[in-house]
């Protein structure tokens, strides 16, 4: 459970009761995150102190480590995007709301799903596809044709780039998508 920008004030007795009852089955020391924003260390210290007191009234086992004061926008970028990796395990692009963006922030395309059981990515022409849930690969021969450009959305900032993951053997007929990894 993630609370974003909510201070859980003591005066909001109804919300406190509902959260306490509705979330009593969770391990409060692990399953709750509170996201807010602090500009600097003094503001962070003050904010955690106030938030911790308010949240402990409802969730007695919550700890200071469960508060992330990076702001909602940064938290969403870092936690609600999916990184895509090449076969070597290098993060090369990320998926956010159906859009694929390179790790350098360049728009690649949208997931179109023209083929059964494939998450193919197009921006006019075929760009690649998501294989095994998190690999950005390209099948050869590539599907032909121009399927029309994707509307380029306002691009999000690149989330925190994750560490590499274990490499995989390329599936038959696939190779890595060539992207500038700037």
Steps between C-alpha positions, in 0.01 A plus 500: 500500500643834397378830638600791277482850645259410780592604853238279672407777745380407847180693432409266213362236738287329234795451263717372784234248598445384141874457432560324833216253437549458128875444519528306825594183309822664369837497671512873569878498542541381138190556289447875540687782329433869553610737223532872555749773416775674696729760347796451734617312809344732762164480321543122467564459873198713593273331249595146600444585863147629437405229251640221716294613799181522293551167325595315820156587640355275230795269422702459823780298336584744219866609492679814376646292214153467349482872422631616164521877476602524133164633383220322317632561150845356576353208694266408214786525249722276713236246599226480236705463186633171370859480381577298189836329457705365212617138494815596693284633783571870436204738558433655158147644513199532724128442461264760643127492425541317168782725378857378457776752567875442471714542807633818339143639496423453128151382401514159332136408443183349643400145576259404223447121544435436131608138540345247739705441816751775410549848640633663184612862498442729205556861403423485133718194451565207731746592774514178702299320762491412866606138548484308830334800671812719516727454196491745210593293195443505126385207288656441159369529248314799635130526420468717189308816444429836646220483757485872550687711752416499867396827656802615696385565856654748739803294593567424865840553651709188497453307826791389710696259279511157663793264526555238234324166535600149398560449129288264291556296188329672212189315383525359149444771238556794740781745558551802723345829396777746422452813708735775604534446876593854591 
